[in-house]
């Protein structure tokens, strides 16, 4: 069951990851809501990728790193689709 606390943590990690991914990908930023969405979707992608590699996630720092890498992958794919 999702608690209020876990939802708040998810939103905070998503916002940080989306912001970092925007910086890494030389973006102009997406605003708070956009960063959260990019970060949360990135967390799903990062969790899947790291899971397939057998790397366990957990803890704030690892979660932020995984979500950021997933968000970078997401932004890279979006960039490829926009160019096509």
Secondary structure as the mmCIF struct_conf table of DSSP 4:
data_model
#
loop_
_struct_conf.conf_type_id
_struct_conf.id
_struct_conf.beg_label_comp_id
_struct_conf.beg_label_asym_id
_struct_conf.beg_label_seq_id
_struct_conf.end_label_comp_id
_struct_conf.end_label_asym_id
_struct_conf.end_label_seq_id
HELX_RH_AL_P HELX_RH_AL_P1 UNK A 4 UNK A 24
TURN_TY1_P TURN_TY1_P1 UNK A 25 UNK A 26
HELX_RH_AL_P HELX_RH_AL_P2 UNK A 31 UNK A 52
TURN_TY1_P TURN_TY1_P2 UNK A 53 UNK A 54
HELX_LH_PP_P HELX_LH_PP_P1 UNK A 55 UNK A 57
BEND BEND1 UNK A 59 UNK A 59
HELX_RH_AL_P HELX_RH_AL_P3 UNK A 60 UNK A 83
#
